[in-house]
Amino acid sequence: MGLADNKCVPCKGGVPPLEPGRIQDLLKQLGRGWSLNQAGHIERLYTFKDFAEALAFVNKVGAVAEEEGHHPDLLLAWGKCKVELWTHKINGLTESDFYMAAKADRAFEAFRVVG
């Protein structure tokens, strides 16, 4: 079972963010392209052939986010989308952030060109 197979757990606050060692372990389990930014959030830039494809990806990730109750920041531009995740209630990372990241990677697979 991979990270994407886990259900996101809503955070009500009052829990500590993940420790740096655990963050690094979980980053290694994600697909390539994910990194920890200066704010302590995880992010990845996905690229697409055009705006319409990037928008379709945003809509797909948005639908998954609604289903999971865990909402990333999505920055849409022509041919690209940046996904940024952290748990707002604790201003840090939880395992659910990594689950949602893996679910975004899974959504991206539909956009990969075979060939």
C-alpha positions in Angstrom: 0.0 0.0 0.0 1.4 3.4 -1.0 0.9 6.9 0.4 -1.9 7.6 -2.2 -3.9 4.7 -0.8 -4.3 6.3 2.6 -7.3 8.5 3.6 -6.5 12.0 4.6 -7.5 12.7 8.2 -8.9 16.1 9.0 -6.8 18.1 11.5 -8.6 19.9 14.2 -5.4 21.4 15.6 -3.7 20.6 18.8 -1.3 18.1 17.3 2.4 18.8 16.7 3.7 19.0 13.1 5.9 16.1 11.9 9.5 16.0 13.0 12.1 16.8 10.3 13.3 13.1 10.2 9.8 11.9 9.4 9.3 14.6 6.8 12.5 13.4 5.0 11.3 9.8 5.2 8.0 10.7 3.7 9.5 12.9 1.0 11.6 9.9 -0.2 8.3 7.9 -0.6 6.8 10.5 -2.9 7.4 10.7 -6.6 10.3 12.8 -7.8 9.8 16.5 -8.0 8.5 17.0 -4.5 10.6 19.3 -2.2 10.4 21.1 1.1 10.2 24.9 0.5 11.5 27.7 2.8 8.1 28.0 4.5 8.3 24.3 5.5 5.6 23.2 3.0 5.9 20.5 0.4 5.5 21.5 -3.2 5.8 20.2 -6.8 5.6 21.8 -10.2 3.8 19.8 -12.8 4.1 20.7 -16.5 1.6 20.2 -19.3 1.4 20.7 -23.1 -1.0 23.7 -22.8 -3.3 25.7 -20.5 -6.3 23.4 -21.0 -4.4 20.3 -19.9 -3.1 22.2 -16.8 -6.6 23.3 -16.0 -8.0 19.8 -16.3 -5.3 18.6 -13.9 -6.3 21.4 -11.4 -9.9 20.3 -11.6 -9.0 16.6 -11.1 -6.8 17.4 -8.1 -9.5 19.8 -6.8 -12.1 17.0 -6.9 -9.8 14.6 -5.0 -9.1 17.4 -2.5 -12.8 17.8 -1.9 -13.3 14.1 -1.5 -10.4 13.9 1.0 -11.3 17.1 2.9 -7.6 18.2 2.5 -7.0 21.2 0.2 -3.7 22.1 -1.4 -2.8 25.5 -2.7 -2.9 25.2 -6.5 -1.2 27.8 -8.7 -2.3 27.5 -12.3 -0.5 29.1 -15.2 -0.1 28.3 -18.9 1.3 24.7 -19.2 2.0 24.3 -15.5 0.5 23.9 -12.0 2.3 24.2 -8.7 0.8 22.1 -5.9 1.7 23.3 -2.4 0.7 21.4 0.8 0.7 22.0 4.5 -1.8 21.7 7.3 -3.1 25.2 8.0 -4.5 24.4 11.4 -1.0 23.6 12.8 1.0 25.6 10.3 3.1 22.5 9.6 3.1 19.2 7.9 1.1 16.1 8.8 1.1 12.7 7.1 -2.1 13.7 5.4 -0.1 16.3 3.4 2.0 13.5 2.0 -1.1 11.4 1.3 -2.6 14.3 -0.7 0.7 14.8 -2.5 0.8 11.2 -3.6 -2.9 11.5 -4.7 -1.8 14.5 -6.9 0.9 12.4 -8.4 -1.6 9.7 -9.1 -3.9 12.2 -10.8 -0.9 13.4 -12.9 -0.4 9.9 -14.4 -3.5 10.4 -16.6 -1.7 13.3 -18.3 1.6 11.6 -19.1 2.2 11.0 -22.7 2.9 7.4 -23.6 5.5 6.9 -26.2 
